[in-house]
């Protein structure tokens, strides 16, 4: 993976005159883990040992343009390999009218409420999935996805080798030379900043903050080696990542030495651009 040598500036379009709408999911869960996909892009995953009773997550970065959006909610066991009758999750999809309004983001509207049906032990379910469609209006378009190679058409062994090579490179940079990693990470700044209406400078500061956290001596000690992973494709087969085998968590992570749980992690996704046939950070 090299720093971006293709011009992606025309991939990103924003109409500054239109309202800066924001879409969020309010999630309440008990006794289960979950994964949220928007347009088959990973919005969030929850695999902690303890229930996060209420969180609100933004999903604009997975909404690439106005129109119909696919929302998928995958509910997984938090213990064992079967969902129990105690598993429960409720989700509200919310739209904020104007994220530039610092008072209340222009007020919110609830688009959808959903609660997982009660599970009976006899159903013996290893997971529960709910798919739906909603419409979103955003003032931007992000079109890099159109130049992302359909990875499902590649030889699986070659694809896995290439993806692992890219992650090994990034893991080495994170461990030994974080500045080199940030050179690669700059590619994703445009994609990350536009849908949340932040400046690129603000996102560059986030990269620097990540560097400070990962390079702290105590965190460097607990950064886990790149092992025990599986390759997962998102974005309808155009985005690749590696996830932990035991809980599908992020493969770039630090383990709490006292609890064995995740202390910190870094989401990393890559795609192969058809314009130069090279891997780039998503």
C-alpha positions in Angstrom: 0.0 0.0 0.0 1.3 3.4 -1.0 0.1 6.9 -0.3 -2.7 8.0 -2.6 -1.4 8.8 -6.1 -4.9 9.0 -7.8 -7.0 12.1 -7.7 -10.1 11.3 -5.7 -11.2 14.9 -5.2 -14.0 14.6 -7.8 -15.3 11.6 -6.0 -16.7 13.9 -3.3 -19.5 16.4 -4.0 -21.3 18.5 -1.5 -24.0 21.2 -1.9 -23.3 23.7 0.8 -26.8 25.3 0.3 -28.6 22.1 1.3 -29.4 21.3 5.0 -26.6 19.3 6.7 -28.8 16.4 7.8 -27.6 13.7 10.2 -28.8 10.2 10.7 -28.4 8.3 13.9 -29.3 5.0 15.5 -30.4 4.9 19.2 -29.6 1.4 20.4 -30.6 -0.3 23.6 -29.5 -3.9 24.1 -29.4 -6.5 26.9 -27.9 -10.0 26.9 -26.8 -10.0 23.3 -24.1 -8.7 20.9 -24.9 -7.1 17.6 -23.6 -5.8 14.3 -25.2 -2.9 12.4 -24.8 -2.6 8.6 -25.8 0.3 6.4 -25.6 -0.3 2.7 -23.6 -3.4 3.7 -21.0 -1.1 5.3 -20.2 -1.7 8.9 -21.8 1.0 11.0 -20.9 -0.5 14.4 -20.4 -3.7 16.2 -20.9 -4.5 19.9 -19.2 -7.5 21.5 -18.4 -6.3 25.0 -18.9 -8.6 28.0 -21.4 -6.1 29.5 -24.6 -4.7 27.9 -24.4 -1.2 26.6 -27.9 -0.3 27.6 -28.1 2.9 25.5 -25.9 4.3 22.8 -26.4 6.6 19.9 -24.3 6.1 16.8 -24.0 8.3 13.7 -24.4 6.5 10.4 -23.8 9.3 7.9 -20.4 7.8 6.9 -22.3 4.7 5.5 -24.8 6.8 3.6 -23.0 7.6 0.4 -25.7 9.6 -1.3 -29.4 10.5 -1.1 -32.0 7.9 -1.8 -32.8 4.4 -0.5 -30.5 3.0 2.1 -30.4 -0.6 3.3 -30.2 -1.2 7.1 -29.3 -4.6 8.5 -29.4 -5.5 12.2 -27.6 -8.7 13.1 -28.2 -9.9 16.7 -25.7 -12.4 18.1 -25.3 -14.4 21.4 -23.2 -12.7 24.1 -22.5 -16.1 25.6 -22.3 -19.5 24.0 -23.5 -20.0 20.5 -27.3 -19.6 20.9 -29.6 -16.6 21.6 -31.5 -16.9 24.8 -35.0 -15.6 25.8 -33.2 -12.8 27.7 -31.7 -11.4 24.6 -33.3 -8.1 23.7 -32.5 -5.1 21.4 -34.5 -2.0 20.4 -33.4 0.4 17.8 -34.7 3.9 16.8 -33.6 5.5 13.5 -33.4 9.2 13.9 -32.9 12.1 11.5 -31.6 15.5 12.6 -32.5 18.4 10.3 -29.3 20.4 10.5 -26.1 19.3 12.1 -24.7 22.8 11.8 -27.2 24.0 14.4 -25.2 23.8 17.6 -28.3 24.1 19.8 -30.3 20.9 18.9 -29.1 20.0 15.4 -32.3 21.4 14.0 -34.5 19.0 15.9 -34.9 15.3 15.4 -37.5 13.1 13.7 -37.9 9.3 14.4 -38.0 7.5 11.2 -38.3 4.0 12.5 -38.6 2.0 15.8 -37.8 -1.7 15.9 -37.6 -4.3 18.7 -36.4 -7.8 18.2 -39.2 -10.4 18.7 -39.0 -12.4 21.9 -36.8 -15.5 21.5 -37.9 -18.8 22.8 -35.1 -21.2 24.0 -36.6 -24.0 21.8 -36.0 -21.9 18.7 -32.3 -22.7 19.0 -31.2 -19.6 17.1 -27.5 -18.8 16.6 -28.4 -15.3 15.3 -31.3 -13.1 14.3 -31.2 -10.7 11.3 -33.6 -7.9 10.4 -33.3 -6.1 7.0 -35.2 -3.0 6.0 -35.0 0.0 3.7 -35.2 3.7 4.6 -34.8 6.9 2.6 -32.2 9.5 3.4 -31.6 13.0 2.0 -28.1 14.2 2.4 -26.3 17.2 0.7 -23.3 15.1 -0.5 -22.3 12.3 -2.8 -19.3 10.0 -2.1 -18.5 8.0 -5.3 -15.2 6.3 -4.6 -17.2 3.0 -4.2 -17.8 3.1 -7.9 -14.1 2.6 -8.5 -13.7 -0.2 -5.9 -12.9 -3.6 -7.4 -15.5 -6.3 -6.9 -13.4 -8.5 -4.7 -15.7 -11.5 -4.9 -14.5 -12.0 -8.5 -10.8 -12.4 -7.3 -9.3 -15.8 -6.5 -10.0 -16.2 -2.8 -6.4 -17.4 -1.9 -4.8 -14.5 -3.8 -7.3 -12.0 -2.3 -6.6 -13.2 1.3 -2.9 -13.0 0.7 -3.1 -9.5 -0.6 -5.4 -8.3 2.2 -3.2 -9.9 4.9 -0.1 -8.3 3.4 -1.7 -4.9 3.6 -2.8 -5.4 7.2 0.7 -6.7 8.1 2.2 -3.5 6.7 -0.3 -1.2 8.5 0.2 -3.2 11.8 4.0 -2.8 11.5 3.6 1.0 10.9 1.3 1.3 13.9 3.7 -0.6 16.1 7.0 0.9 14.9 6.4 4.1 12.9 3.0 5.6 13.3 3.8 8.6 11.1 4.1 6.2 8.1 0.7 4.8 9.1 -0.8 8.3 9.2 0.5 9.0 5.7 -1.8 6.1 4.5 -4.6 7.2 6.8 -4.8 10.6 5.2 -6.6 8.9 2.3 -9.6 8.2 4.4 -9.9 11.7 5.8 -12.1 13.1 2.9 -14.4 10.1 3.2 -14.7 10.6 6.9 -15.0 14.3 7.1 -17.6 15.1 4.5 -20.6 13.2 5.8 -20.1 14.5 9.4 -19.5 18.0 8.1 -16.1 18.4 9.7 -13.1 20.1 8.0 -10.2 17.9 6.9 -8.1 19.7 9.4 -10.4 18.6 12.2 -10.1 15.0 11.0 -6.3 15.3 10.7 -6.3 16.2 14.3 -8.1 12.9 15.0 -5.3 11.1 13.3 -2.8 12.8 15.6 -4.9 12.0 18.6 -4.9 8.3 17.6 -1.1 8.5 17.2 -0.7 9.8 20.8 -2.9 7.0 22.1 -1.3 4.1 20.2 2.2 5.3 20.9 1.8 5.6 24.7 4.3 3.0 26.2 1.6 1.2 28.2 -0.6 0.9 25.0 2.3 -0.3 22.8 2.9 -3.1 25.3 -0.7 -4.5 24.9 -1.1 -4.0 21.1 -1.9 -7.5 20.0 -0.1 -9.4 17.2 -1.9 -9.9 13.9 -3.2 -13.4 14.4 -6.3 -15.5 14.8 -8.3 -13.5 12.2 -10.7 -14.0 9.4 -11.2 -11.9 6.2 -14.6 -10.2 5.9 -15.9 -8.3 2.9 -18.3 -5.3 3.2 -19.8 -2.9 0.7 -21.3 -5.7 -1.3 -17.9 -7.3 -1.8 -15.8 -4.2 -2.5 -14.4 -3.4 1.0 -12.1 -5.8 2.9 -11.0 -6.1 6.5 -9.7 -8.6 9.0 -11.7 -9.4 12.2 -10.9 -11.4 15.3 -12.0 -15.0 15.1 -13.3 -15.3 18.6 -15.7 -12.3 18.6 -15.5 -10.6 15.2 -13.9 -7.6 16.8 -11.3 -5.3 15.2 -7.9 -7.0 14.5 -5.9 -3.9 15.4 -6.5 -3.8 19.2 -5.1 -3.7 22.6 -6.0 -6.3 25.3 -6.6 -5.2 28.9 -4.0 -7.2 30.8 -6.3 -7.5 33.8 -9.6 -8.5 32.2 -8.5 -9.8 28.8 -11.1 -7.6 27.1 -10.5 -5.0 24.5 -9.0 -1.8 25.8 -8.7 0.1 22.5 -9.0 -0.7 18.8 -8.8 0.9 15.4 -11.2 0.2 12.5 -9.4 -0.4 9.3 -10.9 -1.1 5.9 -9.2 -1.3 2.5 -10.3 -1.4 -1.1 -8.6 -1.9 -4.5 -9.1 1.0 -6.8 -9.7 0.2 -10.5 -7.9 3.4 -11.5 -4.5 2.2 -10.4 -5.1 -1.4 -9.3 -3.6 -0.6 -5.9 -4.9 -1.1 -2.4 -6.1 2.1 -0.5 -7.5 2.8 2.9 -11.3 3.2 2.8 
